Amino acid sequence: MSRLSFLLGLIIATTFRVVVNGSEGGLEIYELKKGDFSLKVTNFGARIISVVLPDKNGKPADIVLGYDSVKDYLNDTAYFGAVVGRVANRIGGAQFTLNGVHYKLDANEKQNMLHGGKKGFSQLIWKVEEYVKDDANPFIVFAYYSLDGEEGFPGNLLVRVSYALLEPYKLRVIMEAEALNKATPVNLAQHSYWNLGGHNSGDVLSDEVQIFASHFTPVNNQLIPTGKISPVKGTPYDFLKPHTIGSQINQLPSGFDINYALDGGGDEDNDMKVAVIAHSKKTGIGMKISTSAPGLQFYTANHLKDVTGKNGYVYQAHAAYCFETQGFPDSVNHPNFPSQIVNPGDVYTHYILYEFKTKPE
């Protein structure tokens, strides 16, 4: 396969310059717009910072949590809207063995690694490879070059993430990564916090959700998978039929935070499958997510507390949900899980399609 191409600098002027994790760069917000549907992103963590479309009354609704200023994301600990990696979710003990070599990683959640470590992809300034806002399908491409040994991972890695608005009310995300000189695990995820009632509408417990997964991966008390793949039937994780989040959340200690093994199998051929459908009665906005990834992390923002977001609105627990399409967590330590290892010359690809629809009540 041909290697990914990368520009050496940002394409448009930046708002201001900062030093992040020892590297200086400029931060900027970019907008893609298609009629009354718009997306704003930033090059810090290749993050989504707003998704706006009309609600059932024709009023614009911003349906992702975030901050007013791009500078506020520098101190974010919730991964609002970020692309997380090199490996999303958790790696138990922050270590793994690959091809006979043992790798010790940067532990940032007790003894485990979460979302790529302290300097994961969400905490870095990405370069803008392309930005086309006047096209019929406007898009932007972010690029990052990850060095051998970064956060303990082996090999140099070229990474690219693209966002494109399609008609009608569709957002396409493509994540690619090419291993250049060593085999390495790669598992990228898009970590937006969705509230289809509007980012400032309170909790999401009345939202209806359907998850297309007959099985999930149970975890221990540190949220590390046990290695089992268990049926959802008879558990609080059963969303095979649509029902509200609030109808089952009280059966769990703090809320949902679990990986589902999506029906339809792995992603060897990058076949798209429906992962989840969600709907808010508050706005009439519905969302369908399709993906090529084998897993889906369903997280109900259990740990948000007194977080001041857009327009001064204060986010609390269960103010949103994350639907992170992904490889299974800790797959490097569970041979029975779909492999996330990318060999030199191969390209990891992860496709996501978000489709929005507003139904008048």
C-alpha positions as MATLAB code, in Angstrom:
seq = 'MSRLSFLLGLIIATTFRVVVNGSEGGLEIYELKKGDFSLKVTNFGARIISVVLPDKNGKPADIVLGYDSVKDYLNDTAYFGAVVGRVANRIGGAQFTLNGVHYKLDANEKQNMLHGGKKGFSQLIWKVEEYVKDDANPFIVFAYYSLDGEEGFPGNLLVRVSYALLEPYKLRVIMEAEALNKATPVNLAQHSYWNLGGHNSGDVLSDEVQIFASHFTPVNNQLIPTGKISPVKGTPYDFLKPHTIGSQINQLPSGFDINYALDGGGDEDNDMKVAVIAHSKKTGIGMKISTSAPGLQFYTANHLKDVTGKNGYVYQAHAAYCFETQGFPDSVNHPNFPSQIVNPGDVYTHYILYEFKTKPE';
ca = [
       0.000    0.000    0.000;
       1.171    3.545   -0.651;
       2.265    5.625    2.278;
       0.177    8.465    3.641;
       1.340   11.920    2.601;
       1.718   14.713    5.100;
       2.239   18.462    4.805;
       4.900   20.091    6.915;
       2.846   22.999    8.197;
      -0.608   24.336    8.851;
      -2.497   25.573    5.818;
      -4.173   28.622    7.306;
      -3.110   31.173    9.878;
      -3.599   30.140   13.475;
      -5.248   32.123   16.245;
      -2.409   31.847   18.777;
       0.629   29.760   19.565;
       1.193   27.565   22.595;
       3.646   24.974   23.868;
       2.030   21.560   24.385;
       4.011   18.582   25.675;
       7.273   20.295   24.755;
       6.264   21.222   21.211;
       5.236   24.677   20.030;
       2.332   25.068   17.643;
      -0.692   27.097   16.722;
      -4.248   26.301   17.748;
      -7.180   26.986   15.450;
     -10.871   26.227   15.064;
     -12.103   25.122   11.645;
     -15.724   25.028   10.461;
     -17.401   22.812    7.894;
     -20.868   23.907    6.852;
     -23.526   22.385    4.624;
     -26.729   24.415    4.731;
     -28.081   24.386    8.291;
     -25.721   21.545    9.273;
     -22.312   22.536   10.658;
     -19.271   21.017   12.316;
     -16.462   22.758   14.174;
     -13.174   21.033   14.903;
      -9.769   22.002   16.277;
      -6.263   20.808   15.513;
      -5.666   20.199   19.230;
      -6.366   16.485   19.497;
      -8.202   16.554   16.128;
     -11.284   17.250   18.242;
     -14.919   17.798   17.357;
     -16.063   20.844   19.317;
     -19.575   21.359   17.947;
     -22.194   19.676   15.758;
     -25.183   21.888   14.979;
     -28.398   20.991   13.176;
     -32.064   22.051   13.484;
     -34.293   20.458   16.116;
     -37.988   19.548   15.679;
     -38.928   23.246   15.928;
     -36.323   24.379   13.427;
     -34.089   25.827   16.161;
     -30.337   25.160   15.884;
     -29.122   22.643   18.472;
     -25.486   21.991   19.363;
     -25.418   18.314   20.317;
     -21.878   17.782   21.636;
     -20.375   18.896   24.921;
     -17.349   21.171   24.867;
     -15.828   24.525   25.766;
     -16.156   28.101   24.510;
     -12.460   28.581   23.724;
      -9.955   26.236   22.135;
      -7.590   27.193   24.975;
      -9.955   25.519   27.445;
      -9.264   22.162   25.814;
      -5.640   22.353   26.959;
      -6.793   21.569   30.504;
      -9.493   19.084   29.520;
      -9.354   15.720   31.306;
     -12.577   14.239   29.866;
     -11.300   13.820   26.263;
     -14.136   16.029   24.947;
     -14.423   15.400   21.188;
     -10.889   14.048   20.853;
      -9.301   11.405   18.699;
      -7.674    9.096   21.250;
      -4.724    6.774   20.642;
      -2.220    5.331   19.751;
      -4.414    2.800   21.560;
      -7.827    3.923   22.809;
      -9.391    2.663   26.018;
      -7.343    0.645   28.534;
      -4.274   -1.567   28.451;
      -3.998   -3.614   31.626;
      -0.791   -3.083   33.581;
       0.326   -0.633   30.874;
       2.297   -3.417   29.205;
       2.179   -6.074   26.507;
       4.437   -8.481   24.617;
       4.654   -8.437   20.823;
       6.887  -10.636   18.658;
       8.833  -11.698   21.730;
       9.540   -8.145   22.922;
       8.019   -6.833   26.160;
       6.859   -3.215   26.078;
       6.234   -1.106   29.192;
       3.914    1.819   28.500;
       3.090    5.134   30.167;
       0.629    4.344   32.965;
      -1.812    7.206   33.498;
      -4.730    5.490   35.286;
      -3.275    3.771   38.342;
      -1.079    1.004   36.921;
      -2.958    0.924   33.600;
      -2.815    2.973   30.405;
      -5.903    4.903   29.302;
      -6.371    6.435   25.836;
      -2.706    6.387   24.862;
      -1.126    7.753   28.027;
      -0.410   11.204   29.439;
       0.685   12.468   26.021;
      -1.770   10.527   23.907;
      -3.030   11.786   20.559;
      -5.767   13.807   22.297;
      -3.116   16.008   23.948;
      -1.129   16.907   20.842;
      -1.286   19.530   18.113;
      -2.102   17.919   14.770;
      -1.193   19.379   11.391;
      -3.832   20.262    8.830;
      -3.196   18.326    5.644;
      -6.260   19.546    3.722;
      -9.085   21.964    4.462;
     -11.777   22.346    1.807;
     -14.776   24.281    3.087;
     -16.367   25.450   -0.172;
     -16.884   22.023   -1.731;
     -20.254   20.272   -2.114;
     -18.996   17.925    0.595;
     -16.682   20.061    2.761;
     -13.913   18.218    4.584;
     -10.763   18.565    6.658;
      -7.849   16.187    7.161;
      -5.625   16.205   10.246;
      -2.229   14.478   10.297;
       0.220   13.381   12.985;
       3.582   11.598   12.941;
       4.043    9.408   16.021;
       7.644    8.457   16.786;
       9.035    5.100   17.830;
       8.936    4.865   21.628;
       6.249    7.517   22.097;
       4.481    6.636   25.362;
       6.294    3.291   25.127;
       4.795    2.089   21.824;
       7.039    0.539   19.185;
       7.636    1.941   15.719;
       7.043    5.115   13.768;
       3.412    5.650   12.802;
       1.788    7.975   10.271;
      -1.744    8.923   11.293;
      -4.494   10.753    9.461;
      -8.075   11.632   10.476;
     -10.612   13.164    8.099;
     -14.005   14.726    8.775;
     -16.481   15.328    5.930;
     -20.079   16.545    5.793;
     -22.284   14.569    3.438;
     -25.899   15.066    2.450;
     -28.328   14.862    4.113;
     -27.062   15.447    7.679;
     -24.261   12.930    7.525;
     -20.811   13.180    9.098;
     -18.144   10.784    7.845;
     -14.978   10.105    9.831;
     -12.043    8.128    8.437;
      -9.061    7.271   10.646;
      -5.933    5.778    9.074;
      -2.529    4.825   10.436;
       0.469    3.247    8.728;
       3.176    1.364   10.616;
       6.513    2.271    9.033;
       9.212    0.127   10.611;
       7.834   -2.040   13.453;
       4.654   -3.917   14.236;
       2.548   -1.919   16.693;
      -0.931   -1.914   18.202;
      -3.261    0.760   16.829;
      -6.793    1.444   18.047;
      -8.097    4.941   17.342;
     -11.447    6.180   18.657;
     -13.520    9.348   18.330;
     -14.461   10.465   21.851;
     -17.280   13.002   21.428;
     -19.814   13.425   24.216;
     -23.257   13.436   22.579;
     -26.433   14.968   23.980;
     -29.087   14.940   21.253;
     -31.272   17.180   23.405;
     -28.615   19.888   23.143;
     -25.364   20.181   25.081;
     -27.089   22.330   27.726;
     -30.282   20.275   28.152;
     -29.374   18.320   31.280;
     -29.058   14.563   31.614;
     -29.634   12.034   28.849;
     -31.488    9.415   30.910;
     -34.702    9.862   28.902;
     -32.929    9.276   25.566;
     -33.751    6.015   23.808;
     -30.863    3.824   22.687;
     -30.528    0.639   20.637;
     -27.143   -1.108   20.451;
     -26.631   -3.778   17.800;
     -24.557   -6.162   19.901;
     -25.509   -9.521   21.384;
     -22.312   -9.720   23.448;
     -20.077   -7.531   25.599;
     -16.647   -7.845   27.215;
     -16.943   -8.026   31.045;
     -14.362   -6.102   33.088;
     -12.741   -6.236   36.522;
     -12.904   -3.472   39.142;
     -10.342   -1.432   37.180;
     -12.371   -1.699   33.962;
      -9.859   -4.077   32.385;
     -11.508   -6.850   30.323;
     -11.397  -10.322   31.836;
     -11.012  -11.879   28.384;
     -14.532  -13.251   28.286;
     -17.085  -12.339   25.608;
     -20.478  -12.745   27.274;
     -24.114  -12.482   26.135;
     -25.927   -9.266   27.012;
     -29.158  -11.194   27.612;
     -30.213  -10.994   31.238;
     -27.799   -8.130   32.035;
     -28.262   -4.329   32.294;
     -26.219   -4.085   29.081;
     -28.981   -5.472   26.889;
     -29.983   -2.744   24.402;
     -30.877   -5.085   21.540;
     -34.343   -3.571   21.688;
     -34.548    0.200   22.057;
     -35.203    1.557   25.526;
     -34.267    4.573   27.612;
     -30.908    4.798   29.328;
     -32.572    5.596   32.635;
     -34.589    2.362   32.626;
     -31.468    0.307   33.401;
     -28.744    2.644   34.642;
     -29.649    2.188   38.311;
     -28.607   -1.462   38.081;
     -24.989   -0.293   37.758;
     -22.763    1.423   40.362;
     -22.352    4.729   38.492;
     -23.538    4.203   34.927;
     -22.555    2.537   31.675;
     -18.897    2.171   30.733;
     -18.541   -1.059   28.765;
     -17.365   -2.399   25.407;
     -19.801   -4.217   23.136;
     -18.809   -6.856   20.580;
     -20.826   -5.589   17.648;
     -22.910   -8.028   15.652;
     -21.401   -8.475   12.211;
     -17.957   -9.621   13.283;
     -14.560   -8.003   12.851;
     -13.259   -5.401   10.439;
     -11.038   -7.476    8.140;
     -12.792   -6.197    5.035;
     -13.799   -2.850    6.564;
     -17.454   -3.756    6.117;
     -19.764   -1.143    7.600;
     -22.383   -2.236   10.113;
     -24.880   -0.349   12.238;
     -23.549   -0.023   15.787;
     -26.125    2.122   17.592;
     -29.223    4.266   17.160;
     -30.136    6.981   19.677;
     -33.002    9.457   19.890;
     -33.963   12.424   22.057;
     -37.602   13.350   22.590;
     -36.480   16.799   23.746;
     -35.375   17.872   20.261;
     -36.634   15.041   18.062;
     -33.043   14.512   16.898;
     -31.948   10.945   16.185;
     -28.497    9.594   15.415;
     -27.405    6.358   13.731;
     -23.747    5.311   13.873;
     -22.286    2.783   11.449;
     -18.693    1.608   11.641;
     -16.082   -0.810   10.366;
     -14.741   -1.376   13.907;
     -15.534   -4.561   15.854;
     -16.398   -2.852   19.152;
     -18.350   -0.002   20.708;
     -17.674    1.585   24.087;
     -20.903    2.929   25.634;
     -20.080    5.500   28.325;
     -22.638    7.700   30.084;
     -20.276   10.455   31.289;
     -20.329    9.023   34.799;
     -17.377   11.067   36.050;
     -18.369   14.543   34.881;
     -18.798   16.852   37.846;
     -19.081   20.652   37.849;
     -17.397   21.022   34.447;
     -18.009   24.499   33.029;
     -18.686   24.159   29.318;
     -20.088   26.215   26.459;
     -21.861   29.452   27.361;
     -21.055   28.827   31.027;
     -23.312   25.774   31.253;
     -22.119   23.372   33.961;
     -21.987   19.689   32.962;
     -22.711   16.973   35.510;
     -22.709   13.181   35.456;
     -24.901   11.640   32.732;
     -24.991   14.922   30.779;
     -24.053   12.993   27.628;
     -23.049    9.632   26.245;
     -20.019    8.499   24.279;
     -20.366    5.895   21.555;
     -16.717    5.098   20.837;
     -16.382    2.666   17.945;
     -13.123    0.821   18.513;
     -11.138   -2.377   18.762;
     -11.721   -4.276   21.983;
      -9.973   -2.785   25.049;
      -6.729   -4.493   26.133;
      -6.768   -6.612   22.979;
      -2.953   -6.761   23.060;
      -3.252   -8.987   26.132;
      -6.161  -11.163   24.953;
      -5.380  -13.323   21.893;
      -9.063  -14.241   21.570;
      -9.998  -10.589   20.882;
      -9.836   -9.172   17.323;
      -6.226   -8.192   16.698;
      -5.266   -4.503   16.607;
      -1.680   -5.136   15.495;
      -0.558   -3.275   12.376;
       2.532   -4.613   10.601;
       5.042   -2.467    8.697;
       3.657   -1.327    5.362;
       0.073   -2.049    6.320;
      -2.537    0.644    6.909;
      -5.022    0.574    9.762;
      -8.400    1.951    8.682;
     -11.419    2.807   10.797;
     -14.572    4.207    9.204;
     -17.450    5.871   11.037;
     -20.651    7.305    9.574;
     -22.945    9.445   11.732;
     -26.421    9.978   10.266;
     -28.768   12.506   11.887;
     -32.486   12.849   11.419;
     -35.019   15.106   13.122;
     -38.558   13.797   13.619;
     -41.339   16.292   14.417;
     -43.251   15.251   17.537;
];
